[in-house]
Amino acid sequence: MDIINAIVNGATTVAEVKKQTYATMGSGCCTQQIERLIECLCSPDSEK
């Protein structure tokens, strides 16, 4: 939920999500999933 909350609250890049949540700081294997979440949650068609 922290990652989703970060995106909904304005994080629009993986670097911004990482700064707020420490996601991707391990092996970085979740980078693609975070990019996809950003794409889905920040698209003009998404409801917030």
N, CA, C and O atoms as a Tinker XYZ file with bonds, in Angstrom:
   192  protein
     1  N      0.805000   -1.195000    0.000000    73     2
     2  CA     0.000000    0.000000    0.000000    64     1     3
     3  C      0.851000    1.263000    0.000000    63     2     4     5
     4  O      0.433000    2.285000   -0.544000    81     3
     5  N      2.030000    1.212000    0.596000    73     3     6
     6  CA     2.887000    2.396000    0.639000    64     5     7
     7  C      3.234000    2.876000   -0.767000    63     6     8     9
     8  O      3.255000    4.080000   -1.026000    81     7
     9  N      3.505000    1.950000   -1.665000    73     7    10
    10  CA     3.870000    2.314000   -3.031000    64     9    11
    11  C      2.685000    2.964000   -3.739000    63    10    12    13
    12  O      2.840000    3.995000   -4.394000    81    11
    13  N      1.517000    2.369000   -3.612000    73    11    14
    14  CA     0.325000    2.938000   -4.240000    64    13    15
    15  C      0.025000    4.314000   -3.659000    63    14    16    17
    16  O     -0.284000    5.247000   -4.400000    81    15
    17  N      0.114000    4.443000   -2.347000    73    15    18
    18  CA    -0.131000    5.743000   -1.717000    64    17    19
    19  C      0.858000    6.790000   -2.214000    63    18    20    21
    20  O      0.474000    7.935000   -2.452000    81    19
    21  N      2.110000    6.420000   -2.372000    73    19    22
    22  CA     3.119000    7.360000   -2.863000    64    21    23
    23  C      2.757000    7.845000   -4.266000    63    22    24    25
    24  O      2.868000    9.033000   -4.569000    81    23
    25  N      2.327000    6.919000   -5.114000    73    23    26
    26  CA     1.971000    7.277000   -6.488000    64    25    27
    27  C      0.724000    8.166000   -6.509000    63    26    28    29
    28  O      0.696000    9.182000   -7.202000    81    27
    29  N     -0.291000    7.787000   -5.759000    73    27    30
    30  CA    -1.527000    8.566000   -5.718000    64    29    31
    31  C     -1.266000    9.962000   -5.160000    63    30    32    33
    32  O     -1.941000   10.923000   -5.529000    81    31
    33  N     -0.286000   10.067000   -4.271000    73    31    34
    34  CA     0.028000   11.354000   -3.654000    64    33    35
    35  C      1.088000   12.148000   -4.417000    63    34    36    37
    36  O      1.629000   13.118000   -3.886000    81    35
    37  N      1.393000   11.747000   -5.659000    73    35    38
    38  CA     2.220000   12.592000   -6.500000    64    37    39
    39  C      3.528000   12.033000   -7.017000    63    38    40    41
    40  O      4.160000   12.669000   -7.860000    81    39
    41  N      3.961000   10.877000   -6.554000    73    39    42
    42  CA     5.201000   10.299000   -7.088000    64    41    43
    43  C      4.925000    9.805000   -8.508000    63    42    44    45
    44  O      4.057000    8.956000   -8.714000    81    43
    45  N      5.657000   10.330000   -9.476000    73    43    46
    46  CA     5.403000    9.971000  -10.867000    64    45    47
    47  C      6.584000    9.275000  -11.539000    63    46    48    49
    48  O      6.549000    9.007000  -12.740000    81    47
    49  N      7.615000    8.988000  -10.775000    73    47    50
    50  CA     8.772000    8.252000  -11.298000    64    49    51
    51  C      9.177000    7.187000  -10.292000    63    50    52    53
    52  O      8.826000    7.260000   -9.115000    81    51
    53  N      9.917000    6.199000  -10.771000    73    51    54
    54  CA    10.421000    5.161000   -9.874000    64    53    55
    55  C     11.322000    5.793000   -8.810000    63    54    56    57
    56  O     11.301000    5.372000   -7.653000    81    55
    57  N     12.104000    6.791000   -9.191000    73    55    58
    58  CA    12.998000    7.449000   -8.229000    64    57    59
    59  C     12.210000    8.117000   -7.104000    63    58    60    61
    60  O     12.616000    8.061000   -5.943000    81    59
    61  N     11.094000    8.743000   -7.442000    73    59    62
    62  CA    10.274000    9.386000   -6.414000    64    61    63
    63  C      9.634000    8.347000   -5.498000    63    62    64    65
    64  O      9.567000    8.550000   -4.285000    81    63
    65  N      9.163000    7.235000   -6.064000    73    63    66
    66  CA     8.590000    6.162000   -5.259000    64    65    67
    67  C      9.671000    5.589000   -4.352000    63    66    68    69
    68  O      9.426000    5.341000   -3.171000    81    67
    69  N     10.856000    5.379000   -4.895000    73    67    70
    70  CA    11.974000    4.843000   -4.115000    64    69    71
    71  C     12.304000    5.761000   -2.943000    63    70    72    73
    72  O     12.540000    5.288000   -1.831000    81    71
    73  N     12.322000    7.042000   -3.181000    73    71    74
    74  CA    12.639000    8.021000   -2.144000    64    73    75
    75  C     11.638000    7.961000   -0.991000    63    74    76    77
    76  O     12.012000    8.107000    0.173000    81    75
    77  N     10.373000    7.747000   -1.320000    73    75    78
    78  CA     9.323000    7.733000   -0.310000    64    77    79
    79  C      9.138000    6.380000    0.361000    63    78    80    81
    80  O      8.701000    6.325000    1.511000    81    79
    81  N      9.457000    5.291000   -0.325000    73    79    82
    82  CA     9.109000    3.960000    0.188000    64    81    83
    83  C     10.289000    2.998000    0.309000    63    82    84    85
    84  O     10.154000    1.945000    0.932000    81    83
    85  N     11.416000    3.328000   -0.258000    73    83    86
    86  CA    12.592000    2.449000   -0.316000    64    85    87
    87  C     12.384000    1.245000   -1.234000    63    86    88    89
    88  O     13.169000    0.298000   -1.197000    81    87
    89  N     11.341000    1.271000   -2.051000    73    87    90
    90  CA    11.132000    0.205000   -3.030000    64    89    91
    91  C     12.278000    0.222000   -4.026000    63    90    92    93
    92  O     12.843000    1.283000   -4.291000    81    91
    93  N     12.625000   -0.896000   -4.570000    73    91    94
    94  CA    13.681000   -1.132000   -5.564000    64    93    95
    95  C     15.081000   -1.016000   -4.992000    63    94    96    97
    96  O     16.050000   -1.066000   -5.750000    81    95
    97  N     15.223000   -0.862000   -3.693000    73    95    98
    98  CA    16.555000   -0.690000   -3.123000    64    97    99
    99  C     17.292000   -2.007000   -2.937000    63    98   100   101
   100  O     18.504000   -2.009000   -2.723000    81    99
   101  N     16.583000   -3.121000   -3.014000    73    99   102
   102  CA    17.233000   -4.423000   -2.909000    64   101   103
   103  C     17.798000   -4.817000   -4.249000    63   102   104   105
   104  O     18.747000   -4.207000   -4.742000    81   103
   105  N     17.221000   -5.825000   -4.827000    73   103   106
   106  CA    17.687000   -6.312000   -6.125000    64   105   107
   107  C     17.112000   -5.503000   -7.282000    63   106   108   109
   108  O     17.584000   -5.619000   -8.413000    81   107
   109  N     16.106000   -4.692000   -7.011000    73   107   110
   110  CA    15.502000   -3.890000   -8.070000    64   109   111
   111  C     14.539000   -4.665000   -8.938000    63   110   112   113
   112  O     14.114000   -4.181000   -9.987000    81   111
   113  N     14.190000   -5.869000   -8.507000    73   111   114
   114  CA    13.325000   -6.714000   -9.338000    64   113   115
   115  C     11.904000   -6.177000   -9.453000    63   114   116   117
   116  O     11.159000   -6.609000  -10.334000    81   115
   117  N     11.513000   -5.258000   -8.598000    73   115   118
   118  CA    10.149000   -4.744000   -8.648000    64   117   119
   119  C     10.037000   -3.457000   -9.478000    63   118   120   121
   120  O      8.960000   -2.867000   -9.552000    81   119
   121  N     11.115000   -3.027000  -10.090000    73   119   122
   122  CA    11.114000   -1.772000  -10.853000    64   121   123
   123  C     10.049000   -1.774000  -11.940000    63   122   124   125
   124  O      9.327000   -0.789000  -12.090000    81   123
   125  N      9.934000   -2.853000  -12.697000    73   123   126
   126  CA     8.939000   -2.903000  -13.773000    64   125   127
   127  C      7.521000   -2.841000  -13.229000    63   126   128   129
   128  O      6.652000   -2.211000  -13.831000    81   127
   129  N      7.279000   -3.489000  -12.096000    73   127   130
   130  CA     5.950000   -3.449000  -11.510000    64   129   131
   131  C      5.601000   -2.032000  -11.055000    63   130   132   133
   132  O      4.461000   -1.595000  -11.207000    81   131
   133  N      6.567000   -1.324000  -10.505000    73   131   134
   134  CA     6.327000    0.052000  -10.071000    64   133   135
   135  C      6.083000    0.947000  -11.279000    63   134   136   137
   136  O      5.199000    1.803000  -11.244000    81   135
   137  N      6.849000    0.761000  -12.336000    73   135   138
   138  CA     6.617000    1.538000  -13.557000    64   137   139
   139  C      5.209000    1.311000  -14.080000    63   138   140   141
   140  O      4.551000    2.254000  -14.521000    81   139
   141  N      4.745000    0.081000  -14.035000    73   139   142
   142  CA     3.394000   -0.248000  -14.505000    64   141   143
   143  C      2.340000    0.389000  -13.596000    63   142   144   145
   144  O      1.343000    0.914000  -14.090000    81   143
   145  N      2.545000    0.350000  -12.283000    73   143   146
   146  CA     1.612000    0.985000  -11.355000    64   145   147
   147  C      1.528000    2.487000  -11.617000    63   146   148   149
   148  O      0.441000    3.064000  -11.625000    81   147
   149  N      2.675000    3.110000  -11.828000    73   147   150
   150  CA     2.691000    4.548000  -12.132000    64   149   151
   151  C      1.893000    4.808000  -13.401000    63   150   152   153
   152  O      1.075000    5.726000  -13.451000    81   151
   153  N      2.130000    4.008000  -14.412000    73   151   154
   154  CA     1.425000    4.157000  -15.682000    64   153   155
   155  C     -0.084000    4.023000  -15.485000    63   154   156   157
   156  O     -0.854000    4.821000  -16.021000    81   155
   157  N     -0.503000    3.030000  -14.728000    73   155   158
   158  CA    -1.936000    2.783000  -14.517000    64   157   159
   159  C     -2.572000    3.854000  -13.638000    63   158   160   161
   160  O     -3.665000    4.335000  -13.939000    81   159
   161  N     -1.909000    4.224000  -12.572000    73   159   162
   162  CA    -2.502000    5.157000  -11.613000    64   161   163
   163  C     -2.402000    6.619000  -12.046000    63   162   164   165
   164  O     -3.155000    7.460000  -11.557000    81   163
   165  N     -1.495000    6.923000  -12.943000    73   163   166
   166  CA    -1.315000    8.314000  -13.370000    64   165   167
   167  C     -1.926000    8.598000  -14.731000    63   166   168   169
   168  O     -1.843000    9.724000  -15.222000    81   167
   169  N     -2.530000    7.607000  -15.341000    73   167   170
   170  CA    -3.119000    7.838000  -16.652000    64   169   171
   171  C     -4.356000    8.722000  -16.513000    63   170   172   173
   172  O     -5.045000    8.663000  -15.494000    81   171
   173  N     -4.643000    9.534000  -17.517000    73   171   174
   174  CA    -5.800000   10.438000  -17.444000    64   173   175
   175  C     -7.119000    9.709000  -17.262000    63   174   176   177
   176  O     -8.077000   10.287000  -16.749000    81   175
   177  N     -7.184000    8.445000  -17.675000    73   175   178
   178  CA    -8.422000    7.683000  -17.592000    64   177   179
   179  C     -8.634000    7.054000  -16.220000    63   178   180   181
   180  O     -9.726000    6.564000  -15.934000    81   179
   181  N     -7.613000    7.057000  -15.367000    73   179   182
   182  CA    -7.759000    6.414000  -14.051000    64   181   183
   183  C     -8.569000    7.292000  -13.119000    63   182   184   185
   184  O     -8.486000    8.519000  -13.152000    81   183
   185  N     -9.354000    6.628000  -12.287000    73   183   186
   186  CA   -10.144000    7.360000  -11.298000    64   185   187
   187  C     -9.405000    7.327000   -9.986000    63   186   188   189
   188  O     -8.884000    6.288000   -9.579000    81   187
   189  N     -9.357000    8.477000   -9.317000    73   187   190
   190  CA    -8.660000    8.546000   -8.034000    64   189   191
   191  C     -9.648000    8.837000   -6.943000    63   190   192
   192  O     -9.267000    8.938000   -5.776000    81   191
